[in-house]
């Protein structure tokens, strides 16, 4: 079933097209410089990306250097990550059909599918996180210290790709579990479990601060991110009262995203909550009401600050689904009222998810402790704490994926403990709708970008030079890396339409007509989301009195 989903996605979306997507051009530059013998050079990233670039190097050695080769690499590792979810669910004794359902729900996430069809480091980082969890759970289940050692070696690789994987280091004390008996060997594994990821994180931090950049290009993004995190932590330590509302609001953001990501699994979870709700002790009831109060408070803060879903846009943009990174939009943005309704719906969905976390907490109060509940409770808590901090600093929607697998496994575990099933006609319908939206939106995204780069090729074949063309963020930066740090966004009113820098705008690659420009060429593409053909337009500035 997992393989069938990815085959359908591959056939619908397509892998072809030697062009970058999102920010993957920076990692691709790392692979290219390694091929040239220049060493590890990635111009603009804040993530380590080391193992990710190494996998990309293997891919281009096998298939030749192109973004297609790199895309194949990301796609394959994402498939491995989805399979690892199934394996981890098996270690939790979740029935096969339900484990498959969880893996499919993970695979069908629209943001994850988007990074699977690009060379973004999130694909490799998330896959390694999943492999770590699968190895850890199986190592504890089989009482194998060797498997446990392998799991933390995988975690170190994950940290080398994205430092956020370090949150799973909180699971290292499980190496000292009584399940492994006594002896020095488990102390050695525990030390190794701590040292490997921490040393990797330090090495990545050192490299990002001292890395060599090409062509005199300077980039301080990583230093700025470090400073932002340090300042936020300082505010927590020395101005705690001032951080209450931002923290409550951030928790609400995180829960909204996770609830939407897990939507097809929530009907079964709601049934469990209803069937088990009367058996809760007064302590747990107090905890549940406290969590619901957090949700309500976050909703008030969001309404007061006029923030509505999607809060942290990056890849999944409800307002403008489809081709991004070029001027113009395919459809009109959602109005404020519609976004507010979406926000309220997401908070309603977050209620059963919040109750699920409370049920896991309740199991931790029961003796003897069940190791599966402890692992899930600790990993989910660590991910939520990390994402709350990230949301306060500056978050994007793809960052929330780090908590998706632990949350899905927790839902599966709770439903399995209640001797109920995740799989029902309602959940299957929701999963099909979820997957269909995901595949259709990403088909439109990839096909529109193919048309975009065909339009760019046509324009350059006509002899037009890059400095006079706005071809979108990836094109502008790849043609001249120094434009990345530029603040110039074009003349008004176009400067308010762009989030990316340009050098010139005599020619524009756009999704729609722009005042003051004429269309000189179009490249059609088919949108599966709308089930009709649309155009990418090549626009030329109209010169007055010509």
C-alpha positions in Angstrom: 0.0 0.0 0.0 2.8 2.4 0.8 4.6 1.5 -2.4 1.3 1.9 -4.4 0.8 5.4 -3.0 4.3 6.5 -4.0 3.9 5.0 -7.5 0.7 6.9 -8.0 2.3 10.1 -6.7 5.3 9.6 -9.0 3.1 9.0 -12.1 0.9 12.0 -11.3 3.5 14.5 -10.3 6.5 13.4 -12.4 10.2 13.5 -11.6 11.5 15.3 -14.7 12.9 18.8 -14.9 16.4 19.9 -14.3 15.6 22.9 -12.2 15.7 23.8 -8.4 12.7 24.1 -6.1 12.3 26.1 -2.9 15.8 26.4 -1.3 17.2 23.1 -2.6 19.6 24.9 -5.0 21.9 25.6 -2.0 22.3 21.9 -1.2 22.7 21.2 -4.9 25.5 23.7 -5.0 27.1 21.7 -2.1 27.0 18.5 -4.2 28.4 20.4 -7.3 31.3 21.8 -5.4 32.2 18.4 -4.0 32.2 17.0 -7.5 34.5 19.8 -8.5 36.8 19.0 -5.6 36.2 22.4 -3.8 35.1 20.8 -0.5 31.9 21.2 1.3 30.4 24.6 0.3 26.8 25.5 0.7 26.1 29.2 0.3 23.0 30.0 2.3 21.8 27.2 4.6 21.3 27.2 8.3 21.1 23.4 8.6 24.2 21.2 8.5 23.0 19.1 5.5 26.2 17.0 5.5 24.7 13.5 5.2 22.1 14.9 2.8 24.8 16.3 0.5 26.7 13.0 0.8 23.6 11.1 -0.4 23.2 13.6 -3.2 26.8 12.9 -4.2 26.1 9.2 -4.4 23.0 9.9 -6.6 24.8 12.1 -9.1 27.7 9.7 -9.3 25.2 7.0 -10.3 22.9 9.0 -12.6 24.9 12.1 -13.5 24.6 15.6 -12.1 21.2 17.1 -12.5 18.3 18.2 -10.2 16.5 15.1 -11.5 19.1 12.8 -9.9 19.0 14.8 -6.7 15.2 14.6 -6.7 15.3 10.8 -7.1 17.6 10.7 -4.0 15.1 12.7 -1.9 12.2 10.7 -3.2 13.8 7.4 -2.2 14.8 8.4 1.3 11.3 9.7 1.9 9.9 6.3 0.9 12.4 4.8 3.5 11.1 7.2 6.1 7.5 6.1 5.5 8.4 2.4 5.7 10.2 3.2 9.0 6.9 4.5 10.4 5.3 1.2 9.7 8.2 -0.7 11.3 8.1 1.6 14.4 4.3 1.0 14.7 5.0 -2.8 14.6 7.3 -2.4 17.6 4.5 -0.7 19.4 2.3 -3.7 18.7 -0.1 -1.7 16.5 -2.0 -4.0 14.2 -0.7 -4.2 10.6 -3.7 -2.4 8.9 -3.5 0.5 11.4 0.3 0.7 11.0 -0.2 0.9 7.3 -2.8 3.6 7.8 -0.4 5.7 9.9 2.4 5.3 7.4 0.1 6.4 4.5 -1.1 9.4 6.5 2.5 10.4 7.1 3.4 9.8 3.4 0.4 11.8 2.1 1.3 14.9 4.0 1.3 17.7 1.4 4.4 19.4 2.8 6.4 16.1 3.1 5.4 15.2 -0.4 6.6 18.6 -1.6 10.1 18.1 -0.1 10.2 14.5 -1.4 10.1 16.0 -4.9 12.8 18.5 -4.3 16.3 18.2 -2.8 15.4 19.9 0.4 17.3 18.6 3.4 14.1 18.0 5.3 13.5 14.8 3.3 16.7 13.1 4.5 16.6 14.6 8.0 13.0 13.4 8.6 13.7 9.9 7.1 16.7 9.5 9.4 14.5 10.5 12.4 12.1 7.8 11.4 14.8 5.2 11.0 16.1 6.2 14.5 12.7 5.8 16.1 12.2 2.4 14.4 15.6 1.1 15.5 15.2 2.5 19.0 11.8 0.9 19.5 12.9 -2.4 18.1 16.1 -2.4 20.1 14.2 -2.0 23.3 11.5 -4.5 22.3 14.1 -7.2 21.4 16.4 -6.2 24.3 19.2 -5.6 21.8 21.9 -3.1 22.8 23.5 -3.4 19.3 20.3 -2.2 17.6 20.1 0.6 20.2 23.7 1.6 19.4 22.8 1.6 15.6 19.8 3.8 16.4 21.9 6.6 18.0 24.4 6.4 15.2 21.5 7.1 12.8 20.5 9.9 15.1 24.0 11.4 14.7 23.5 11.3 10.9 20.1 13.0 11.3 21.7 15.8 13.4 24.3 16.2 10.7 21.5 17.0 8.3 19.3 19.1 10.5 20.3 20.0 14.0 16.7 19.9 15.2 17.0 16.1 15.4 18.9 16.7 18.6 15.6 16.9 20.5 15.4 13.1 20.3 18.5 12.9 22.5 16.1 12.9 25.5 15.6 9.2 24.7 19.2 8.3 25.4 18.5 7.3 29.1 16.5 4.4 27.8 19.9 2.7 27.1 20.1 2.3 30.9 16.8 0.4 31.1 16.6 -2.7 33.3 15.4 -4.6 30.2 19.1 -4.8 29.3 20.2 -6.2 32.6 23.3 -5.0 34.3 26.9 -4.5 33.0 29.3 -2.0 31.5 28.1 -2.5 28.0 24.9 -0.6 28.4 26.9 2.3 30.1 29.1 2.3 27.0 26.1 2.5 24.7 24.6 5.3 26.9 27.8 7.3 26.7 28.0 6.7 22.9 24.3 7.7 22.6 25.1 11.1 24.2 28.5 11.8 22.6 27.8 11.0 19.0 24.8 13.4 18.4 26.3 16.1 20.7 29.7 16.0 18.9 27.9 16.1 15.5 25.9 19.1 16.6 29.0 20.9 17.7 30.8 20.1 14.5 27.9 21.4 12.4 27.8 24.6 14.5 31.5 25.1 14.1 31.3 24.5 10.3 28.4 26.8 9.8 30.2 29.6 11.7 33.5 29.2 9.9 32.6 27.8 6.5 34.2 29.1 3.3 31.9 30.9 0.8 32.6 31.4 -2.9 32.9 34.5 -5.1 33.2 36.9 -2.1 29.6 36.1 -1.1 28.8 36.8 2.5 25.9 35.2 4.4 25.1 35.8 8.1 21.7 33.9 8.2 23.0 31.2 10.6 24.5 33.7 13.0 21.2 35.7 13.0 19.3 32.5 13.8 21.6 31.6 16.6 21.3 35.1 18.1 17.4 34.9 17.8 17.4 31.6 19.7 19.8 32.9 22.4 17.7 36.0 22.9 14.5 34.0 23.2 16.0 31.7 25.8 17.3 34.7 27.7 13.8 36.2 27.7 12.4 32.9 29.2 15.1 33.1 31.9 14.9 36.8 32.8 11.5 38.0 31.6 9.3 35.0 32.1 6.0 36.9 32.7 6.4 38.6 29.3 6.7 35.2 27.6 3.4 33.8 28.8 1.2 35.1 26.0 3.7 34.4 23.2 4.2 30.8 24.6 0.5 30.1 24.8 0.0 31.5 21.3 2.9 29.3 20.0 1.5 26.2 21.6 -1.8 26.9 19.8 0.0 27.3 16.4 1.8 24.0 16.9 -1.4 22.1 17.9 -3.3 23.6 14.9 -0.8 22.3 12.4 -0.4 18.9 14.0 -4.2 18.5 14.2 -4.6 19.3 10.5 -1.8 16.9 9.6 -3.4 14.1 11.7 -7.0 14.9 10.6 -7.9 11.4 9.1 -6.8 9.7 12.4 -8.8 12.0 14.7 -12.3 10.4 14.3 -11.1 7.2 15.9 -9.3 9.2 18.6 -12.4 11.1 19.4 -14.3 7.9 19.9 -11.6 6.7 22.3 -11.9 9.9 24.3 -15.7 9.6 24.6 -15.5 5.9 25.6 -12.8 6.5 28.2 -13.7 10.0 29.4 -15.8 8.9 32.4 -13.0 6.7 33.8 -10.6 9.6 34.3 -9.4 10.6 37.8 -9.8 14.1 39.1 -6.1 14.8 38.5 -6.3 14.0 34.8 -9.5 15.9 34.4 -7.8 18.9 35.8 -4.9 18.4 33.4 -7.4 18.1 30.5 -9.2 21.3 31.4 -5.9 23.1 31.7 -4.9 22.0 28.2 -8.2 23.1 26.8 -7.8 26.4 28.5 -4.4 26.7 26.7 -6.2 26.1 23.4 -8.9 28.7 24.2 -6.3 31.3 25.3 -4.2 30.7 22.2 -7.3 31.2 20.1 -8.0 34.5 21.8 -4.4 35.7 21.3 -4.6 34.8 17.6 -7.9 36.7 17.1 -6.5 39.6 19.1 -3.3 39.7 17.0 -5.3 39.1 13.8 -3.3 35.9 13.0 -5.1 33.2 11.2 -4.2 29.8 9.7 -1.9 29.1 8.0 0.3 30.9 10.5 3.8 30.0 9.4 3.6 29.8 5.6 6.4 28.3 3.6 5.5 25.4 1.4 1.8 24.6 2.3 0.0 27.8 1.4 -3.8 27.4 1.7 -4.2 31.0 0.3 -2.3 30.4 -2.9 -1.9 26.7 -3.5 0.1 26.0 -6.6 3.1 27.6 -8.3 5.1 29.7 -5.8 8.2 31.7 -6.2 7.1 33.7 -9.3 5.1 36.8 -9.7 1.3 36.4 -9.7 -1.1 34.0 -8.1 -3.4 31.2 -9.6 -6.4 31.9 -7.4 -7.5 34.7 -5.1 -6.4 34.4 -1.5 -8.8 33.3 1.1 -10.6 36.2 2.8 -10.0 37.0 6.5 -13.3 35.4 7.4 -12.5 32.1 5.6 -9.1 32.0 7.3 -10.6 32.6 10.7 -13.1 29.7 10.0 -10.1 27.5 9.1 -8.4 28.6 12.3 -11.4 27.6 14.4 -11.8 24.3 12.7 -8.1 23.5 13.4 -8.6 24.3 17.1 -11.6 22.0 17.2 -9.5 19.3 15.7 -6.8 20.0 18.2 -9.1 19.1 21.1 -9.0 15.3 20.6 -5.3 15.5 19.9 -4.7 17.4 23.2 -6.8 14.8 25.0 -4.6 12.1 23.5 -1.5 13.7 25.0 -3.4 13.8 28.4 -4.1 10.1 28.1 -0.4 9.4 27.5 0.4 11.5 30.6 -2.2 9.5 32.6 -0.5 6.2 31.6 2.8 7.6 33.0 1.2 7.8 36.4 0.3 4.1 36.5 2.7 1.6 37.9 4.5 -0.3 36.6 5.5 2.0 33.8 4.9 0.8 30.2 8.1 1.6 28.3 6.2 2.3 25.0 4.1 5.0 26.7 7.2 6.6 28.3 9.1 6.8 25.0 6.1 8.3 23.1 5.3 10.7 25.9 9.0 11.9 26.2 9.5 12.2 22.4 6.2 14.1 21.8 6.9 16.4 24.8 10.4 17.2 23.5 9.1 17.9 20.0 6.3 20.1 21.3 8.7 22.1 23.5 11.1 22.5 20.6 8.4 23.6 18.1 7.0 26.1 20.7 10.5 27.7 20.9 10.9 27.7 17.2 7.5 29.2 16.6 8.3 32.1 19.0 11.6 32.7 17.2 10.6 32.2 13.6 9.0 29.0 12.2 7.9 27.7 8.8 5.4 25.0 8.2 7.8 22.3 7.2 9.5 22.5 10.6 6.3 21.0 12.2 6.9 17.8 10.4 9.5 16.7 13.0 6.7 16.0 15.5 4.4 14.3 13.0 5.7 10.8 13.4 5.8 10.7 17.2 2.3 12.2 17.3 0.9 9.7 14.7 2.6 6.8 16.7 1.1 8.1 19.9 -2.4 8.2 18.3 -2.0 4.7 17.0 -0.8 3.5 20.4 -3.7 5.0 22.4 -6.3 3.6 19.9 -4.6 0.2 20.1 -4.6 0.3 23.9 -8.4 1.1 23.8 -8.8 -2.0 21.6 -10.4 0.1 18.9 -9.4 0.6 15.2 -8.0 3.7 13.5 -9.4 2.4 10.2 -13.1 3.2 9.5 -15.1 4.3 6.5 -14.8 8.0 7.7 -11.0 7.8 8.3 -10.5 6.1 4.9 -12.5 8.8 3.1 -10.6 11.6 4.9 -7.3 9.9 4.0 -8.2 9.6 0.3 -9.3 13.3 0.3 -6.1 14.3 2.1 -3.9 12.3 -0.3 -5.7 13.5 -3.4 -5.3 17.1 -2.3 -1.6 16.5 -1.6 -0.9 14.8 -4.9 -2.9 17.3 -6.9 -1.4 20.4 -5.3 2.1 19.1 -5.8 1.4 18.1 -9.4 0.4 21.6 -10.1 3.5 22.9 -8.3 5.9 20.7 -10.3 4.2 21.2 -13.7 4.0 24.9 -13.3 7.7 25.1 -12.4 8.5 23.0 -15.5 6.6 25.5 -17.6 8.4 28.3 -15.8 11.8 27.0 -16.6 10.8 26.3 -20.2 9.8 29.9 -20.5 13.1 31.0 -19.0 15.0 28.8 -21.5 13.0 30.3 -24.4 13.8 33.9 -23.2 17.5 33.1 -22.8 17.6 31.5 -26.2 16.4 34.8 -27.6 19.6 36.4 -26.3 18.1 38.0 -23.2 20.7 38.3 -20.4 19.9 37.2 -16.8 20.4 40.6 -15.0 17.3 42.0 -16.9 15.1 39.1 -16.0 13.0 38.3 -12.9 12.7 34.6 -13.2 11.9 34.0 -9.5 14.0 33.5 -6.4 15.8 30.4 -7.5 16.7 31.6 -11.0 17.8 35.1 -9.8 20.1 33.6 -7.1 21.6 30.8 -9.3 22.4 33.3 -12.1 24.1 35.7 -9.6 24.6 34.5 -6.0 25.3 38.0 -4.8 21.7 39.0 -5.4 20.7 36.8 -2.4 21.7 39.6 0.1 20.2 42.4 -2.0 17.2 44.4 -0.6 16.0 45.5 -4.0 12.5 44.1 -4.8 11.8 46.2 -7.9 9.8 49.4 -8.5 6.5 50.1 -6.8 4.0 48.5 -6.7 5.8 45.3 -7.7 8.2 45.6 -4.8 5.3 44.7 -2.5 4.4 41.6 -4.5 7.8 40.0 -4.2 9.6 38.5 -1.2 12.7 37.7 -3.2 15.5 40.1 -4.5 16.0 41.0 -8.2 18.6 42.8 -10.3 16.3 44.0 -13.1 12.7 43.5 -14.3 12.7 44.3 -18.0 11.3 40.8 -18.4 9.2 38.9 -15.9 8.2 35.3 -15.7 4.7 35.4 -14.2 1.6 33.4 -13.5 -0.7 36.3 -14.6 -0.6 39.6 -16.5 1.2 42.6 -14.8 0.2 46.2 -15.4 2.8 48.0 -17.6 3.9 44.7 -19.3 2.9 42.8 -22.5 2.9 39.1 -23.0 5.5 37.9 -25.5 5.4 34.2 -24.9 3.3 31.6 -23.0 4.1 28.1 -21.7 1.0 26.0 -21.0 0.8 23.4 -18.2 -1.9 21.2 -16.9 -3.2 21.6 -13.3 -4.6 18.5 -11.7 -5.9 20.5 -8.9 -8.2 22.6 -11.2 -8.3 19.9 -14.0 -7.6 22.5 -16.7 -4.7 24.0 -18.6 -3.0 27.2 -17.4 -0.2 29.3 -18.7 3.1 30.7 -17.5 3.6 34.1 -19.2 6.8 35.8 -20.3 6.3 39.5 -19.9 8.2 42.4 -21.4 8.0 46.0 -20.0 6.1 48.4 -22.2 8.3 51.4 -23.1 6.3 54.6 -23.4 6.7 56.8 -26.5 8.5 54.0 -28.3 
